[in-house]
């Protein structure tokens, strides 16, 4: 212990050891001590030296400290000391604080030292797994330093540590548990850890999101006071940005989980917005960025549109517009709010219509668009605010032809209101002001009112401007070219103004032959452009030359040859003569080679470091990309090539017409196929109905057969009874029976005729189904064949049944023939005797008929009695079965009782025998019965 007192600052005699020697001795003690207390003291001493002697502790003690984490898991105190020591060695935070006044080399060395120790620690991935296990410990002295150590490792070697955690079982889930820790310091440091963990790793971001991170983070933000909260709210928002930015899966999960609706309360501001704290400004700025992440133009159009719709429906857009029109809002928050509203309405017609209806709280009320444009053309406003307003105006007009028409309409003579300021008037004022930035912004804004809208390009040609008193008005198109020539003549020409005007003119006349004709109608425009292109100017003018070449090329490509002096061919000859084709193409290439062109082409939002670099618009770069190649080809083409191209276009149009015809034919065939399918379905239904009809007819035929057999049997019996009587009786009876049989024969003939008619109808239906199946040449042909085969089978069955009816008919006719042949063998009786015999036979027949009726009634009664007896027998049988079951159970119980009684008797007998053996007097039951019987006899006496 004296050694540790020396290390910890106690007075010892003799020379003091160096830091490296002390650390080496401590490391030896950690490795060799058997007592936990000695190892704990040694690790505590290493912790106290780790900041001052970072290099020595890191190189000598790291392996020993890791071994402590593996072996001394039961002691939380020594684990805490070891984790703190590793954190001091690996983390660069302390060094950053100490080296603020030192040079960059010293700071770089400190960073390299932390990176080096981190690489040493993660060489074995099991060390990270061990550290994750430490985070499951609830003890504060273990969990908190473990969180800090893992955060430092992620800062130094984020990609490698992320890979290890990703493959570790439940690695991310263990870290998510930190957000649920009731101790705020651990929860807050857990937020910092998750920030480092989710940087640039989409897989980990998805896992964290599906571990219910959105719900927990939004709850923490609400608990901490939303935008009025502290640094914890900022950390939560930064983590949310990590999870959502450029991660479409998490964005969709955030939207589907109805978390966008929970963002609305963040932006509720009061009437008094003065005195916002710096933390609130930071929080609200991050919240606005979070909204923009969900509707960013770089997201897929479908996902962006879905989020925009949700933000309108939940009232978030309305809340943002309230901030936009509120007073006292800090400038940077106002700027970011404008940018946010811009992307929420971009390309969404419903949101754009709502934004057009928003009014500023002024007297009289003015549309929000007008108020924003006033800021854009005001040179006293901050540059970033003016850029934000331009972006908002561009987003309002993006894919919004209705909004474009409304803006252009404010410039037309029939709609101008002299008592109010309109958006068109502000744009014209900015276009012709003395401020170059206002010129550029107004020109770009006007270009967006014409973007992809031929109707508004033609409408804007009607705009007339009054230049000065006594002079006729000039068109807006002509005034733009006049300003171009004026700025060129001035010294220190305004490049920004000229670039803006040229972009406006290129957008205006592209894909609009009428506007091209108006532009070429001014005799000064073409000479001005050729002069600009042919001159050898400095670097600053190269961009202007390129834009002039683009404008002239558009005049060639979209020329309808309506002006004789400026047809396509004459303009190309002019270029070849005054400029040269190669020189023209070279000047045209100056646009895309400009250093600011590629920056503007990246994203729609106009972001520029300074006003001087504000030269290109994003939509204009798309137009240049589309037209550059077309103009180059158009300039190099000869008249013969153009004629060939026209022929090719005509051929392509013919091919398109043929393709259209084939498409129509395919649609018709699809309709026919659908119709045939419906017919097949109908025929299937009819077949089922026919099959049911055939089954019914089979039943009827069987009934007829049964009736015939009964009649045949009845006739045979009556013939036998009549043969025993006289010839006269037989004659009369046979005559009556013959009449009855003839009536029945007529009934059978009528039924046969009915069956024949039904068979003919079925044959006709079968033939029609065959014809329909042959006509419907479609994929259902095989089904129709099977259907016809079934119908043929049904037809065969019907014919078979008809053949049976024919046989029955033949048998009936044979019986009739025999009956008719019987009386011919007997001589006819005399008239008197015949009448008497006939009357007698009729009486006897009536008696027999009555007797038969009685027999039938008695038979019906007997059948009813039989049915009742059968029912009674069934009931009795059931009761008998129950009684038999009960008897069996009773017998079984009786047998069991007999067995028990036998056992009892055996036991009683054995006990009595034992009593007798012991000399006791025992009366047997037989003796008792004898005694009882004697007593009964005496009583009788």
Beta strands, then each sheet from edge to edge (+ up, - down):
strand 1: 359-360
strand 2: 366-367
strand 3: 464-465
strand 4: 474-475
sheet 1: 1+ 2-
sheet 2: 3+ 4-
end
